[in-house]
C-alpha cells in the first residue's frame, strides 16, 4: 500500500468488485473503510 500511495496522484479502491473509495493518496490513507478492509483496522 505504501508503494501505491507514494507513486499515485489518484487512487481508486475496490472491494468485492465495487468501488469503495476514490481520491488522493492522503484521502485514501485516512479513509476508515479502506483502512478496515486492507489493514484490518479502522484506527
N, C-alpha and C positions, 0 to 999 in steps of 0.2 A: 504494500500500500504506500509506503514511503516513496518508492520509486515513481509510482503513478502521480502522486501528489507533487513531487518535485519537478516532473517533466511536463506537466499539463497546464494549459490555461483554463480549460473547462473539462469537467468530468461528469459523466452520466453513470449512475449506479443502478444495476438491475438485480432483482432477486426473483426467482421463480418465473422468469420471462416477462416481468413488468418493471418499468422504471419506478424506482422508489425515491430517487433524488437526482438533481442535476444542478450544477453551479460551479463556482470557483473552487480550487483546491481547499481554500480556507473554509468555505461553506460546507463542503463535503466532510472535511476532517472534524468539524464541530457539530455535525448533524447527529442527533441522538439515535435515530433509526439506523443510520449507516454504521455507527459505532456498535450498536447491538448486533446487527446482522454479521458484520465482518470481524469484529474484535471480541464479541461475546460480552460486551458491557455497554452500558449507556452512561457511564460516569463522565 
